[in-house]
Amino acid sequence: MLTKQQKNQFIRDGYLVLPGLLDAEELGDLRATTDQELQHRVEPFELETDVHYPGAPESENSPGGGTIRRLLHAYERHEVFKARACNPDITGPVKSLLQAEELYLTPNHHNCVMTKQPAFSSQTNWHRDTRYWHFSDKYLINVWFALGDERQENGGMLVLPGSHRWDINAEALDEAQFLIDDHPSNQARLSLAEQVDLQAGDCLLFSAHCFHAAGANKTNNAKFSLVFTFHAETTQSLPNTKSSVLPSIRID
C-alpha cells in the first residue's frame, strides 16, 4: 500500500512513480507479447498518421505511414496484459488514491500499449486526457507501465506538477484543448515542466486531469508503455459519448 508521503505527493503534484513494480520475468513476457503483436500487426491498432500530431506521417501512403502508435484493447487483447491490470500491487494503490470501494477500468480510453518507433514517432503537446473524455467527474487515474527505460531522448513523459488542480481559461487552449505554448498566461505554467524519467518496470500513476506532454523518439530503439485508466464506482461515463461505447470493467 502507499505511504502517507506518497499519497500526499499525488494529491499535490497529480502524479507518482512506483519504482520496479514489474520484475524481470513479467517485464520480459510483456515485451515479448508486444513484439509479437506488432510483428503480426494484430488488430485493432492505431497508426501514427491517425493522430495527426506534430511529426506524424501525413497519410498511410507517406513514408512511415504504416507505423503503429497504439495496440488497442490491451485488456482484452492478451492474458498477460489483463493480468497486469488486475494485479493487487496496482489496484490497491489506485483504490487508495481514489478512495474507492470498487475499482473500474474503462476499456474506451488508453487500454493500450503505446509505442514510439525510432524513425516515425510524433510529438504530443501539452494536454489533459479529460479534454476528450466524457465522465461525470475528473477523478480518473492513468496507470503507465514502462516496458523499457523512458527518457527525454526517446519521448518520455513530461508533466506540469499540480496542474490537475488548475482552472484554465479557454483562450489559453487551442481548438483541440492543447495548451498554447506562446500564450502569455501559459509561460509561467510551462516553466514548471518536469521530465519523468522511468526505468524498465517502473509504473507512473497520474491524474487524467494533469497536463502532460511527450517528445518524439530520437533513439534507435522502440519505446513501449502499457497504459490503463481506472475510476471509482462514483465516476460514471456520460451516455451517448465515446466514453460509454463499452461498459467499464469492474476490477476489484
Backbone hydrogen bonds, N-H to C=O, Kabsch-Sander energy under -0.5 kcal/mol:
donor,donor_aa,acceptor,acceptor_aa,energy
7,K,3,T,-2.2
8,N,4,K,-2.4
9,Q,5,Q,-2.1
10,F,6,Q,-2.2
11,I,7,K,-2.5
12,R,8,N,-2.4
13,D,9,Q,-3.4
14,G,9,Q,-0.5
14,G,10,F,-2.2
16,L,205,L,-2.6
18,L,203,C,-3.6
21,L,18,L,-0.7
21,L,201,G,-1.2
22,L,201,G,-2.0
23,D,21,L,-0.5
27,L,23,D,-2.7
28,G,24,A,-2.2
29,D,25,E,-2.0
30,L,26,E,-2.6
31,R,27,L,-2.3
32,A,28,G,-2.5
33,T,29,D,-2.3
34,T,30,L,-2.1
35,D,31,R,-2.9
36,Q,32,A,-2.2
37,E,33,T,-2.5
38,L,34,T,-2.3
39,Q,35,D,-2.6
40,H,36,Q,-2.2
41,R,38,L,-0.8
42,V,37,E,-2.3
43,E,41,R,-0.5
46,E,70,R,-2.5
48,E,67,T,-2.6
50,D,47,L,-0.9
51,V,47,L,-0.7
51,V,48,E,-1.1
52,H,48,E,-0.7
56,A,53,Y,-2.3
62,S,59,S,-1.3
65,G,62,S,-2.5
67,T,64,G,-1.9
69,R,46,E,-3.0
70,R,46,E,-1.9
71,L,113,V,-2.4
72,L,44,P,-1.4
72,L,70,R,-0.8
73,H,111,N,-0.6
74,A,111,N,-2.5
77,R,73,H,-1.6
78,H,74,A,-1.4
81,F,78,H,-0.8
82,K,78,H,-2.0
83,A,79,E,-2.7
84,R,80,V,-1.1
85,A,81,F,-1.8
86,C,82,K,-1.6
87,N,83,A,-0.6
87,N,84,R,-0.7
90,I,87,N,-2.3
91,T,87,N,-2.3
92,G,88,P,-2.0
94,V,90,I,-2.0
95,K,91,T,-2.4
96,S,92,G,-2.1
97,L,93,P,-2.3
98,L,94,V,-2.3
99,Q,95,K,-0.9
100,A,95,K,-2.3
104,Y,231,H,-2.7
105,L,249,I,-2.8
106,T,229,T,-2.1
112,C,227,V,-2.0
113,V,71,L,-1.9
114,M,112,C,-0.6
114,M,225,S,-3.2
115,T,69,R,-3.6
116,K,223,K,-2.1
123,Q,54,P,-3.0
124,T,214,A,-3.1
125,N,123,Q,-0.6
127,H,212,H,-1.9
129,D,208,A,-0.9
130,T,208,A,-1.6
131,R,128,R,-1.7
132,Y,129,D,-1.4
136,S,236,Q,-2.5
140,L,138,K,-1.9
141,I,230,F,-2.3
142,N,206,F,-3.0
143,V,228,F,-3.3
144,W,142,N,-0.5
144,W,204,L,-2.7
145,F,143,V,-0.6
145,F,226,L,-3.2
146,A,144,W,-0.6
146,A,202,D,-2.5
147,L,145,F,-0.7
147,L,224,F,-2.0
150,E,198,L,-3.1
154,N,151,R,-0.8
155,G,152,Q,-1.5
156,G,151,R,-3.0
157,M,196,V,-0.5
158,L,213,A,-2.9
159,V,194,E,-2.4
160,L,211,F,-2.0
162,G,13,D,-2.3
163,S,160,L,-2.1
165,R,162,G,-1.8
166,W,163,S,-1.2
168,I,166,W,-0.6
172,A,169,N,-1.8
173,L,170,A,-1.7
174,D,178,F,-2.5
177,Q,174,D,-1.9
179,L,126,W,-2.0
180,I,172,A,-2.4
181,D,179,L,-0.7
183,H,180,I,-1.6
186,N,183,H,-2.0
187,Q,183,H,-0.6
187,Q,184,P,-0.9
190,L,186,N,-2.8
191,S,187,Q,-1.2
192,L,189,R,-1.7
193,A,190,L,-1.5
194,E,159,V,-2.6
196,V,157,M,-3.0
197,D,195,Q,-0.9
198,L,150,E,-2.2
201,G,146,A,-3.1
202,D,199,Q,-2.7
203,C,18,L,-2.2
204,L,144,W,-3.0
205,L,16,L,-3.3
205,L,203,C,-0.5
206,F,142,N,-2.0
207,S,14,G,-2.8
208,A,140,L,-2.5
210,C,207,S,-1.9
212,H,127,H,-2.2
213,A,158,L,-2.1
214,A,124,T,-2.4
215,G,156,G,-0.6
218,K,153,E,-3.0
218,K,216,A,-0.7
223,K,116,K,-2.1
225,S,114,M,-2.2
226,L,145,F,-2.0
227,V,112,C,-3.0
227,V,225,S,-0.5
228,F,143,V,-2.1
230,F,141,I,-2.6
231,H,104,Y,-2.4
232,A,139,Y,-0.6
233,E,102,E,-0.7
235,T,232,A,-1.2
236,Q,234,T,-0.6
238,L,134,H,-2.4
241,T,238,L,-0.7
244,S,241,T,-1.6
245,V,242,K,-1.1
249,I,105,L,-3.0
250,R,248,S,-0.5
251,I,103,L,-3.0
252,D,103,L,-1.2
